[in-house]
């Protein structure tokens, strides 16, 4: 039996929460001559860096934990899917405010091991145009969470070159994708979006 994809389009200020069970992908697409960039900022769960020893067997706790550094995956640091940070950007499209031969530009952010991630902020940036706004460009971010496909049109006329669209919260018993509809004139900080 084929898997049915649930497709939704989020209008401005619409909020949604989606439970992610196993896979996640974010895609930025646009058709105009502009350099947009897909970004994520991520924090990680602590990792047990020691092998279970006698104390672990007796007291049931680990002897050593390592906190992985938060990271920012974007065109300047494309990440790694199979190792830290378990997130990878495929390419930097639209460089020099150009549209690719296919008639549109596309960047894809793939996620490897979701279990290692604690929080992830997903957003787009209008490269090197700080006084611009997203309504000038035909752009959208598509969030693929298992069988759900959520399209977020980037249509805000509010001045700002950063469009924040989602926060993945993996700090509880289930992984939840929370929609965010916010435009900033300065780069976002993950810590400001964690509740």
TIVEXDREN-290419 format. One record per residue: residue in one letter; x, y, z of N, C-alpha, C, CB in turn. Coordinates in steps of 0.02 Angstrom, whole numbers, plus 50000, padded with zeros to 5 digits. Atoms other than C-alpha are relative to their C-alpha. Glycine has a CB too. Layout:
! TIVEXDREN-290419
AXYZXYZXYZXYZ
...
! end
This chain:
! TIVEXDREN-290419
X500424994150000500005000050000500455006250000499525000050061
X499614993850006500675017349954499865004650059499855003649934
X500084995149947500965030550087499685006349971500685001650034
X500344993950021499795045350070500335005950034499244999850015
X499694994049972500645062150093499455005050017500515003149952
X500454994749979499665075150191500345006649983499824999550076
X499714993650021499965092150111499595005750029500035000549923
X500324994149973499595108650196500385006149979499954999650077
X499684993650012499935126750156499835004450060499765003349932
X500104995649943500175138250305499935007149976500574999450052
X500094992950015499455155450282500345004050055499245001949995
X499664995649952500215170250375499674999450068499985007249976
X500195000449929500115168750565499664993450019499555005750017
X500295006549983499415150950555500514996150041499804996049937
X499565004049957500125139550690499834992749990499925002250074
X500115007250004500345120950678500544996550041500014997649927
X499525004349965501185107350779499934993149968499864999750078
X499995006550032501685091050695500494995650037500195000549924
X499555004849968502425075750779500434996749946499614994650042
X499545003150047503975069450688500214993350029500635004549987
X499845006649974504245050750705500694997749977499494995049977
X499365002850023505755046950596500395004449952499884993549969
X499624996350051506205058950455499785007249994499954996549933
X500154993050010506325077450420500465002849946500095004050066
X499644996750054506855087950271499705007049993499964996049933
X500234993250013506745106850242500265002049931500245005050055
X499834997950067506735113850064499815007349991499644995549947
X500134993050018506885132150014499985000449924500555004850030
X500074999350073506245136049838499825007349984499474995149972
X500194993350023506155152549743500135000649925500405005450038
X499984999350073505925158549564500285006649976499314999249972
X499764993450021506625176149563500765000550005499675005550043
X499274999050001508385182649535500235003350065500215004449939
X499784997749934508935184149715500374994250033499405002450045
X499645005349963510125174549829499684999250068500775001850007
X500285001949936509115166649968500404994250028499244998249994
X499635005449969509885154750092499594996750054500665002550029
X500335004049948509195140850202500494999050057499754993149971
X499595000749940509855140150380499654995750051500165006950030
X500255002949938509645129550535500525001250055499854992349992
X499584999949940510325131950709499764994250042499965006950039
X500195006049962510355116450819500384999650066500144993849958
X499685001949937510705111350997499924992550007499695003950062
X499965007349997511075093551048499894997450071500674997649974
X500075003449936510675081251185500694998150025499534993849995
X499365002449972512065075951303500124992949975500005000250078
X499825006850021512985060551246500404996550053500395000249934
X499615004149955513635046651354500644998249963499604993650022
X499365001250034515475045951309500404994550033500405006449999
X499625005449968515975031751423499644993349990500105001450075
X500305006750002515705013151414499734998450069500534994649977
X500285001649934514605006251552500524996350042499374995749992
X499525003149955515755002351697499644997350061500535005150021
X500275002949939515514995151870499505004750034500564998350049
X500464995249969514725011251939499345000549963500325006950004
X500614999850039513475011751796499574993950014500165000549924
X500375006249987512994993651827499705000050070500464994049991
X500254999949931512794996352015499485005450011500585001050048
X500434994449984512005013652020499555002149941500415005950020
X500424998650057511225014051847500085006949970499304999150019
X499894993550031511995030451793500675000049964499985005650053
X499414999650041513295035251668500565003650037499855003549934
X499434996949967515035040351722500235006449966500584995150002
X499754994250036515365053551589499515002149945500694998649971
X500434997450053514305064751477500375005749965499335002550028
X499714994650038514825076551340499435004149970500474997449945
X500484995450031513805091751286500315002249934499845006150046
X499764997950065514015094451099499865007449990499674995849944
X500094992850014514235112351040499405001149955500655002849969
X500534998050045512735120850963500315001549932499605006150027
X499724998750066512935123050776499525003949956500194993549966
X500374996250050512355133550629500194996949933500175007750003
X499885003050065512165124450463499705004749947499694992849995
X500194995450053512095135650308500534999649945499925007550026
X499535000550056513075139250148500735000350021499875005649951
X499314999549977514655143150249500224994050042500085006150041
X499855006149962514565126950351499444995149983500045001350079
X500535004350027513595113550256499854993950042500194997949932
X500175005449954513645100850397500224993149975499284999850012
X499845007050014513755081850392499404995950020500654997850038
X500605003949987512315069650381500134993950045499694997749935
X499865006249965513175054350456500385000850066500384995449956
X499634998649939514145062750597499795007050022500784999549988
X500164993449975514065078750699500025005149943500485002150056
X500604998849960512975088850670499384996149978499845007349998
X500555004250023511875075650582499485004049961499674996550059
X500414995650042511175089550471500455002049942499725006350040
X499584998450057511755093450294499615004149948500274993649968
X500274995950055511415106950163500294997449935500165007750010
X499755002950062511525100549985500405004949957499424997549960
X499644995250043512075116649896499795007150017499864998549925
X500164992949993512085135649893499775002349932500625004250027
X500294998250064510915140849753499885007549995499344996249989
X500174993050011510575158049677500575004850012499445001850043
X499424995749987512335164749705500045005349945500674995950004
X499974994650048512495181749623499315002249975500434998149941
X500694998150018510595184249619499794997249933499925007649999
X500175003350063510345171649479499484994550012500624997049968
X500475005650000508985158949438500324994449960499305002049971
X499705005750034509585141649390499634998449935500014993850047
X500275001650066509235134349217499304996950004500464995249965
X500655003249993507715124649282499445005150011500014995050058
X500514994849990506815141349314499865001350073499384998049967
X500084998849928506935140349503500644997950036499394996150028
X499445001949957508205138949642499744995750056500385006350027
X500225004549946508165125849778500604998150043499674993649971
X499515002549951509155121749935499644995250046500335005950040
X500295005249957508835106150040500434998850061499904993549960
X499675001549937509275103350221499744993250023499875005750055
X500195006849980509285084850265500224998850072500334994849953
X499875001649930509265077850441500144992650006499415002150045
X499815006949990510155061850489499684997150063500764999350004
X500235003049938509955056050669499635005250043500604997050039
X500404995349961508515066050745500074998950075499264999449981
X499945001649928508805057350913500575003950034500114992650009
X499444996249971510415067350938499835007450010500624999349956
X500184992949999509555084150914499525001550057499685002049933
X500454997849947508715093651055499525005349974500415002950060
X500414994750032508105109550967500315001849933499955006350046
X499764997850065508225115250786499565005849977499984994149949
X500354994250027507745132350717500115000249925500245006650034
X499975000050073507345133050530499815006949975499544994449969
X500164993450026507415149550436500345001349933500205005450050
X499724997850064507795158350271500305006950009499475000049943
X499674993549999508905173350238500045002849929500714999450031
X499884996450062508935186150098500725002350004499495006149988
X499284998749993510805186750069500195007149980500394995149957
X499694993650013511645203650082499525005649979500524999249948
X500504994850014510035213950070499615001350065499524998049941
X500304999349934509655219250250499365004050003500495003150046
X500614995949998508275231750207499444997349955500165007149980
X500485003050046507295219950094499434996950039500344994849955
X500525004049968505735209650128499804994249954499375004450017
X500135006250037505115192550074499445000549949499854994550048
X500554999450047503555198749982500245001649929499515005350024
X499724998250065504695204449839500224993949959500585004650009
X499725005950032505215186549798499504994250005500684998050033
X500465005750003504215171349748500354994050034499804998349926
X499625005149963504865159849886499564996450051500595003250035
X500355004049950504315146350006500484995050030499394996349969
X499645005549969504985133650128499504994350007500315002050070
X500425006049994504285116050120500324995650054499934996149932
X499775004349945504435105750280499714993149990499795003050069
X500215007050009504355086950254500134996450066500394996649940
X499955003549936504005078050418499624993449993499725004250060
X500305006550014503695059550387499535000649941499634997250063
X500484999750055502095059050282499675006849993499474994750010
X500284993250004501675077450312500455004449957499935003050071
X499644995050039502175090950189499665006750014499994998349923
X500274993549981501935108650253500375005449960500065001350077
X499714994750040502215123050133499895006650036499685000249929
X500034993649968502615139850211500205005349949500465000250064
X499824994750047502495154050083500355005750038499375002649963
X499644994549969503745167850124499755006549967500784999249993
X500354994550032502625182850088499985006450041499314997949983
X500044994149955502905195250229500275006349966500384998650064
X499764993650025503045213450177500365004050055499415004249973
X499644996949944503805217550347500755000349983499884996150067
X499284999650014505595223950326500384994950043500265007150013
X499595004949965506855210550373500244994749952499614996850057
X499715004950046507995198150289500044992950030500685002249980
X500015006649969507705183350408499284997950012500414999950066
X500675002649990506095173150399500054993550039499634998849932
X499975005949957505945160850544499354996149991500125002050075
X500615003850016504735146750501499854994350047500054997449932
X500155005949959504935132250623500524998850054499944993849956
X499565002349946505665125550784499844992650011499915004150066
X500085007049982505925106850807500194999450074500454995349955
X499895000949928505765102550992500044992550013499425003350042
X499895007149987506505085551034500234999150073500534997149950
X499795000249930506695088751221499504996250043500085007050026
X500505003649962505175078551273499934992949975499335003549996
X500095007050020504455061251244499894999149925499414997150038
X500095000450073504025065251061500345006049969499244999749981
X499704994550038504845076150928499445003949967500524997449947
X500554995950026503715090750883500285005649956499585003050059
X499844994450044503835102950738499495005550014499984997849924
X500434994349984503125119850793500105005449947500145002850071
X499924994750050502765132950661500125006750034499385000449954
X499864993349976503415150550686499935004649940500735000650033
X500074995150055502955165650580500285006650025499255000749977
X499684994049975504205179150620500555002349952500294998850071
X499494997050042505305190950519500435004550043499695003949939
X499534996049961506865198850592500475003849954500404995650049
X499504996250037508105212050534500714997950020499905007450012
X499355002449976509515203650631499994992450001500165002850071
X499995007449998510095185450632499674997450064500734997549996
X500325002849941509025174850748500484996150044499424995449979
X499625004249953509695165850902499544994550024500285004250060
X500405005849980509045148450941499735000950071500424993649996
X500194999349930508985152351127499385004350009500575002950041
X500584995549995507675165951097499344996649981500115006049955
X500615003450023506445153251024499834993850042500074998149928
X500125005849958506575139651156499565002250058500674996850026
X500484998049948505105140151276500204997450066499314997549983
! end
